[in-house]
Amino acid sequence: MPAIRTFIALPASSDVQQQMAVVQSELKATQADVKWELQDKFHITLKFLGGVELSNIESLSSTLAGMGKQFPAFEITYNSLGAFPNLHNPRVIWLGTKSNQVVLDLQSSIEQVCSDFGFQKEEHAFHPHITFGRVKGTRNLARLTETIKTITFEPMQSRCSELLLMKSDLRPSGSIYTILKSFPLQP
């Protein structure tokens, strides 16, 4: 049976996605060589799982549903721009969040649960963010990094009330995301 490429995510509300797209458009104006993500794909990845067998998706879903009942819905504030690994060598352009202990605790619990299912633990520290784009070349890169340093925007706040188990289909035109399951957090 083929494995399904999956990840666990926190969605951003559609109104906040629209606000994010305005910020992203200022970055796009630099005409840097970046593959920009579409607005409807803006989310925080809590755990990338890779290929998962269908039988494991059902048992993992059951565990995630139980986990959702243990965590309250919460507000998250998006307030910073940056790049991985850094602005001197940007590969991924992101919109980051204000420190939020609920997000960190939720991600840590998901990391542990996934480890129990046999998924490898992430080596890097978790940094909650929305991926805006991936750098493909050096064209106008200095202009892009300068814009990241100087751009200003009002912090954006979004209510997180669910976890999503997402499917990612890779296509030549880019990935397509589909919600496999949604797990409500405590109201």
N, C-alpha and C positions, 0 to 999 in steps of 0.2 A: 504494500500500500504506500503511495507517495506521501512524503512528509509535507506539511504546510508551513511556509515561512511565516513566523509569528512574532509578535511583541506585545508587551503590556504597557498601556499608556493612560495618561490623564488628558482628556480633551480640553480644548479651549473653547469657550462659548463663541457663537458666530459673530456677535457684536464685537467681542474682543479680537477675534480673527481679523475683522475689518479694520480695527484700529492698528493692529500689527502690520497689516498690508500697507497702510499709509507710511509707517516707519520703513518697511522693507522697500517701498518705492523710492524713498530718498537714497537708499543704498544702491538700488538699481541704476539710479541716475548717474552714478560714477562710471557706468559702462565697463565695470571690471569683468574679467572673464570668470563668471560665477554661474553655476547651474542653480537657479533660484527655485525654492519650493513653492508650490501653489498654496494659496491661502487656506483652502479647505483641508490641507494636510497638516496644519499647525497643531502640534500636540507635544506633550512631555513624554518621552520614552522612559518608563520606569525600569524596564528590563527587556532587552532583545533576546529572544529565545532561539532564533534560527529555525531550522527544519524540525517540526514536531509531528509525530505520528498522530493520526486521528484519535486512536484509543487514549493516548496521553492527554489530548486536548480536553476530553470529557472529564477525566479525573482532576486535571489541573483546574478546569472551570469550577468544579465542585468546591475545591479548596479556596479559590479566589472569591467565590460567592460567600463563603464563610468569613473570609478575611474582610470583605466589604462591610459586614455587620459589626466588625470590631473597631472600625475607624469612622469618626464623624466626618460629615461633609465639611468643607473648609473654604476659606477665601485664599486666593494666591495672587500676589502682586508681581507683575512683570515690570522691571525697572532699569535694566541695564543691557548694553550691547557688548559683545566681545567676540573672540575667535578662539578656536582650538587649533593647535596647542597654545598659540599666543598671537598677538598682533604683529610680531616680527616675522612669523611664518604661518600665516592664517591658512587653514585647510577647511574649516567649518565656521561659518558666520552664524551667530546665535543671539537670541534675546533671552536674557537670564531673569531669574526671579529674586525677590527679596527673600532673605533667609526665612524658612518656614519649617518648624520642627515636625509638624504633622506629615509633610511631604517626605522628609528625611526618614521618619519612623516607618511610614508606609513602604517606602522603597526598600528599606532595610529588611522589613518583614517579607516582602516579595522576594528579595534576594535569597533569604533563608529558605523560604518555601520552594523556590525553584531549585535551589541546591539539593534539597531533600528529594526532588524529582530527578536529580542527576544532571541538571544543567550547571555548567561551570560558573563559578562566582566571578564577578567583575573585578578586575585588578585595580582599576582606577577609582578614585573617590567619586561619588555621585555628585553631579552638578546639574540641578534642574534647569532645563532650558528648552526653548523652541528652536529647532534648526531652521534658519532662514535660507541658507544656501551653502553649496560646496564649491570651493575655489578650484577652477580647472586650469588656470594659467596665470601668467604674470601681468597681462594687459591691465593697466590702470589700477594695479594693486595698491600702490602708494596712495592714490586718490581715495580708494575704498577704506584703507586703514585710517586715514586722516578723518574721513567722514565718520567712521565708527567712534573715533575719539572725541569728536566735536558735536555730533548730533544731539539734540535735546528733544525730549518728548515727555508728556505727562505719563506717570505710572499708570498701568492698566490693571484693573482688578477683575478677577474672574472667580466664580463660585465653582468648586470641584465637588460634584455630587455622585460621581460614578468612576469606576475603573473600566477600562476597555481591553478586551483581548482582540487584537487586530491581526488580520491577514495581510501580507505584503506580497503582491505579485510583481515580479520584475519584468519590465517591458523595455524595448529599445527607446521608447519615448520617455521612460521614467517609471517609477514604481506606482502601483495603484493599491490604495489601502481600502480594506473592507472590514467592517466591524463583525467579528464572529460572535462575541458575547459582550453584554454589558452587565456590570455588577454594581448595584447601588450601594453608596456609603450610607451610614446612619444619617437620618434627616437632622 
